[in-house]
Amino acid sequence: MNRWQMHGPKQKVSRVPSNALSSQEKAQIRDLLHSEDFIDDTPYQIVSKLLDRGEWLCSIRSMYRLLSEAEEIKDRRNQRRHPKYEKPIMQAEAPRQLWSWDITRLPAEIKGKYYFLYVMIDVYSRYVVGWMITHEENSDRAQHFIRETLRQQGIEEGAQLTIHSDRGSPMTASNTVELLAVLGLAQSFARPRVSDDNPFSEAQFKTLKYHRFFKPWYESLEDAKEILGKFFEWYNNEHRHINLGLLTPEMVHSGKVDEVLAIRTQALKDAYSSHPERFSRRGPKLAIPQDRVGINIPVTRQSMFVLG
């Protein structure tokens, strides 16, 4: 019988190095690494600063080893985490179900001075249900604007209406949020810096800023109100919107769609009867409004052949 058979395999004994840091020393160094004086410094900087003060706790390598064990090599300070915002998805199948609002600046007579235009539109019909121009942009004005628009449109408390906006300070102010909650209305917000989350208000402002009624500057608040009043009259009652089947917002909002489409259908049938050679074999095609509209939902322009 040999020695290995007599005594079995040799057991390995792990020995703690004589120069190893104790648990108390490690805790002291970790506290130092997380202190306000050193939390942004590397071990190289920390050790040198301690030496300047006549102190030494451990080597640079040991300090890095402690940081590695805690997975804090890159950053020890608690960083501000941006909240994850949900993508807003909603739709409307009729007027007075979903509104969108925003605020834009209007140049005043003095360079650097502005008036503020508040606009609320019905997403389904694109109808401007309310607008206001003021000297200020704040939550108090926003609340007044919302209340007046609801009153003028006859919207009662608890109505099945969602009001959508971006995350500007007047929109997200606690008193604005509380107002809509008290009125029993749903509120929705776009994600920060995502213009596609508020496309209807963005498109409406773009139409305004390319229109002849948008001036390089306005002489006074009254001047802005007079001129913009003409614009919104045109926008609601004359502007043919391509995604509304070239109907006006007023036609869709007031429920005149069937009446107008019936007239257009008959006109196309008469035209086809007189000159069939001017149309495709399937006959005239008529653009019609989308049957559902919304934010972040797939939609396509719709049409129909008038001959069936």
Secondary structure as the mmCIF struct_conf table of DSSP 4:
data_model
#
loop_
_struct_conf.conf_type_id
_struct_conf.id
_struct_conf.beg_label_comp_id
_struct_conf.beg_label_asym_id
_struct_conf.beg_label_seq_id
_struct_conf.end_label_comp_id
_struct_conf.end_label_asym_id
_struct_conf.end_label_seq_id
HELX_RH_AL_P HELX_RH_AL_P1 ARG A 3 HIS A 7
BEND BEND1 PRO A 9 PRO A 9
HELX_LH_PP_P HELX_LH_PP_P1 LYS A 10 LYS A 12
TURN_TY1_P TURN_TY1_P1 SER A 18 ASN A 19
HELX_LH_PP_P HELX_LH_PP_P2 ALA A 20 SER A 22
HELX_RH_AL_P HELX_RH_AL_P2 SER A 23 LEU A 33
TURN_TY1_P TURN_TY1_P2 HIS A 34 HIS A 34
BEND BEND2 SER A 35 SER A 35
TURN_TY1_P TURN_TY1_P3 GLU A 36 ASP A 40
BEND BEND3 ASP A 41 ASP A 41
HELX_RH_AL_P HELX_RH_AL_P3 PRO A 43 ASP A 52
TURN_TY1_P TURN_TY1_P4 ARG A 53 GLY A 54
BEND BEND4 CYS A 58 CYS A 58
HELX_RH_AL_P HELX_RH_AL_P4 ILE A 60 GLU A 69
TURN_TY1_P TURN_TY1_P5 ALA A 70 GLU A 71
BEND BEND5 ILE A 73 LYS A 74
BEND BEND6 ARG A 77 ARG A 77
HELX_LH_PP_P HELX_LH_PP_P3 GLN A 79 PRO A 88
STRN STRN1 MET A 90 ALA A 92
BEND BEND7 GLU A 93 ALA A 94
TURN_TY1_P TURN_TY1_P6 PRO A 95 ARG A 96
BEND BEND8 GLN A 97 GLN A 97
STRN STRN2 LEU A 98 PRO A 107
BEND BEND9 GLU A 109 ILE A 110
TURN_TY1_P TURN_TY1_P7 LYS A 111 GLY A 112
STRN STRN3 TYR A 114 ASP A 122
TURN_TY1_P TURN_TY1_P8 VAL A 123 SER A 125
STRN STRN4 VAL A 128 THR A 134
BEND BEND10 HIS A 135 HIS A 135
BEND BEND11 ASN A 138 ASN A 138
HELX_RH_AL_P HELX_RH_AL_P5 SER A 139 GLN A 152
TURN_TY1_P TURN_TY1_P9 GLN A 153 GLY A 154
HELX_LH_PP_P HELX_LH_PP_P4 ILE A 155 GLU A 156
TURN_TY1_P TURN_TY1_P10 GLU A 157 GLY A 158
BEND BEND12 GLN A 160 GLN A 160
STRN STRN5 THR A 162 SER A 165
HELX_RH_AL_P HELX_RH_AL_P6 SER A 169 THR A 172
HELX_RH_AL_P HELX_RH_AL_P7 SER A 174 VAL A 182
TURN_TY1_P TURN_TY1_P11 LEU A 183 GLY A 184
STRN STRN6 ALA A 186 PHE A 189
HELX_LH_PP_P HELX_LH_PP_P5 ALA A 190 ARG A 191
TURN_TY1_P TURN_TY1_P12 PRO A 192 ARG A 193
HELX_RH_3T_P HELX_RH_3T_P1 SER A 195 ASP A 197
BEND BEND13 ASN A 198 ASN A 198
HELX_RH_AL_P HELX_RH_AL_P8 PRO A 199 LYS A 209
TURN_TY1_P TURN_TY1_P13 TYR A 210 TYR A 210
BEND BEND14 HIS A 211 HIS A 211
TURN_TY1_P TURN_TY1_P14 ARG A 212 PHE A 213
BEND BEND15 PRO A 216 PRO A 216
BEND BEND16 GLU A 219 SER A 220
HELX_RH_AL_P HELX_RH_AL_P9 LEU A 221 ASN A 237
TURN_TY1_P TURN_TY1_P15 GLU A 238 GLU A 238
STRN STRN7 HIS A 241 HIS A 241
HELX_RH_3T_P HELX_RH_3T_P2 ILE A 242 LEU A 244
TURN_TY1_P TURN_TY1_P16 GLY A 245 GLY A 245
BEND BEND17 LEU A 246 LEU A 246
STRN STRN8 LEU A 247 LEU A 247
HELX_RH_AL_P HELX_RH_AL_P10 PRO A 249 HIS A 253
TURN_TY1_P TURN_TY1_P17 SER A 254 GLY A 255
HELX_RH_AL_P HELX_RH_AL_P11 VAL A 257 SER A 274
HELX_RH_3T_P HELX_RH_3T_P3 PRO A 276 ARG A 278
BEND BEND18 PHE A 279 PHE A 279
TURN_TY1_P TURN_TY1_P18 ARG A 281 ARG A 282
STRN STRN9 LYS A 285 ILE A 288
BEND BEND19 ASP A 291 ASP A 291
STRN STRN10 VAL A 293 ILE A 295
BEND BEND20 ASN A 296 ILE A 297
STRN STRN11 GLN A 302 PHE A 305
TURN_TY1_P TURN_TY1_P19 VAL A 306 LEU A 307
#
